Amino acid sequence: MTPGTLDITVYRNTPFVDDIRFVGLNFTGGTFALQVRLLPGAAGSALISLTNQTAGTQGLSVVVTTESGVSVSTLKIQIDESTIDTLLPASTNGQKAGTDVVLFYDLIITGGGVAKTRWLEGRFIIAEGVTV
């Protein structure tokens, strides 16, 4: 399967919470992993690493509902403000202070009725702000 491409934009000085709906899929019992890195394939520890967590805390959570007889898995991504604010522009990739920070991520889902699969990938953009 070729993963979908979805750029995610988060905003400095605020927490990030967003939902992604997967219609026709039931991810009950699934394991979720989302990592953010400077570049695709960058070695070492991820800049952000999210895994299964309880809704309302930093991480990934899923709620599965049925709509018109079809399973819908809604994946919630939550990243705390303090996590976002620690990621500064990096001179190693040409970014300068005061500009948006462009990083990269992917989302891997295992279980919940599917084999280990990269479902999404794209740019992870931290939009600069003014108000602190």
C-alpha positions as CSV (number, residue, x, y, z in Angstrom):
1,M,0.0,0.0,0.0
2,T,1.2,3.5,-0.8
3,P,0.8,5.8,2.2
4,G,-1.3,8.9,1.8
5,T,0.3,12.3,1.9
6,L,-1.0,14.8,4.4
7,D,1.0,17.8,5.6
8,I,0.3,18.7,9.2
9,T,0.7,22.4,10.3
10,V,1.0,23.1,14.0
11,Y,1.2,26.6,15.5
12,R,3.9,27.7,17.9
13,N,2.7,29.0,21.3
14,T,-0.5,26.8,21.2
15,P,-1.2,23.0,21.8
16,F,-2.1,21.0,18.7
17,V,-5.2,18.7,18.6
18,D,-6.6,17.3,15.4
19,D,-8.7,14.4,14.2
20,I,-8.1,12.2,11.2
21,R,-11.1,10.0,10.1
22,F,-10.5,6.6,8.5
23,V,-13.9,5.6,7.0
24,G,-14.5,1.8,6.5
25,L,-11.8,0.8,9.0
26,N,-12.0,-0.4,12.5
27,F,-8.7,0.3,14.4
28,T,-10.0,-1.1,17.8
29,G,-7.0,-2.5,19.6
30,G,-4.5,-1.0,17.1
31,T,-1.1,0.3,18.0
32,F,-0.2,3.8,16.6
33,A,3.2,5.4,16.2
34,L,3.9,8.9,14.7
35,Q,7.4,10.2,14.6
36,V,8.7,13.6,13.6
37,R,12.3,14.0,12.3
38,L,14.4,16.6,10.7
39,L,14.5,14.7,7.4
40,P,13.0,11.4,6.2
41,G,15.3,8.6,7.3
42,A,17.2,10.8,9.8
43,A,19.1,8.6,12.2
44,G,18.9,8.9,16.0
45,S,16.0,9.8,18.3
46,A,12.9,11.3,16.8
47,L,12.2,15.0,17.6
48,I,8.6,14.0,18.5
49,S,7.5,10.5,19.1
50,L,3.8,9.8,19.7
51,T,2.2,6.5,20.7
52,N,-1.1,5.3,22.1
53,Q,-2.3,7.4,25.0
54,T,-5.5,8.3,26.7
55,A,-7.5,11.0,25.0
56,G,-6.7,14.3,26.6
57,T,-3.0,13.7,26.9
58,Q,-0.1,14.1,24.5
59,G,-0.1,11.2,22.0
60,L,-2.5,9.2,19.8
61,S,-5.9,7.9,20.7
62,V,-8.7,6.4,18.6
63,V,-12.5,6.2,18.9
64,V,-14.4,3.8,16.6
65,T,-18.0,4.4,15.7
66,T,-20.5,3.1,13.2
67,E,-22.1,5.4,10.8
68,S,-24.7,4.0,8.4
69,G,-23.4,0.5,9.1
70,V,-19.8,1.5,8.3
71,S,-16.9,1.5,10.8
72,V,-15.2,4.9,11.3
73,S,-12.0,5.1,13.2
74,T,-11.2,8.7,14.3
75,L,-7.6,9.1,15.3
76,K,-6.9,12.1,17.6
77,I,-3.4,13.6,17.5
78,Q,-2.5,15.7,20.5
79,I,0.8,17.5,21.0
80,D,1.5,19.8,24.0
81,E,2.5,23.4,23.5
82,S,5.8,22.8,25.4
83,T,6.7,20.0,22.9
84,I,6.1,22.2,19.9
85,D,7.9,25.2,21.3
86,T,11.1,23.3,21.9
87,L,11.6,22.7,18.2
88,L,13.5,25.6,16.8
89,P,14.7,26.3,13.2
90,A,17.8,24.3,12.3
91,S,20.7,25.8,10.4
92,T,21.5,22.3,9.1
93,N,18.6,22.4,6.7
94,G,18.7,26.1,5.8
95,Q,16.0,27.4,8.1
96,K,16.4,30.7,9.8
97,A,14.9,32.2,13.0
98,G,11.5,33.7,12.4
99,T,10.6,31.3,9.6
100,D,8.3,28.3,9.8
101,V,10.1,25.1,10.8
102,V,9.6,22.3,8.2
103,L,10.1,18.8,9.5
104,F,8.8,15.4,8.3
105,Y,6.6,12.7,9.9
106,D,4.9,9.4,9.2
107,L,2.1,7.4,10.9
108,I,2.3,3.7,11.3
109,I,-0.6,1.6,12.5
110,T,-0.3,-2.0,13.6
111,G,-3.2,-4.3,14.5
112,G,-6.8,-3.4,14.8
113,G,-7.5,-5.6,11.8
114,V,-4.5,-4.5,9.7
115,A,-0.9,-5.5,9.3
116,K,1.9,-3.0,10.2
117,T,1.4,-0.3,7.6
118,R,2.6,3.2,7.0
119,W,-0.8,5.0,6.5
120,L,0.3,8.7,6.2
121,E,3.4,10.7,5.6
122,G,4.3,14.3,4.9
123,R,5.7,17.6,6.0
124,F,5.3,18.6,9.7
125,I,5.2,22.4,9.7
126,I,5.6,24.5,12.8
127,A,4.1,27.9,11.9
128,E,5.9,30.7,13.8
129,G,3.8,33.0,16.0
130,V,4.0,36.4,17.6
131,T,1.9,36.1,20.8
132,V,3.4,34.1,23.6
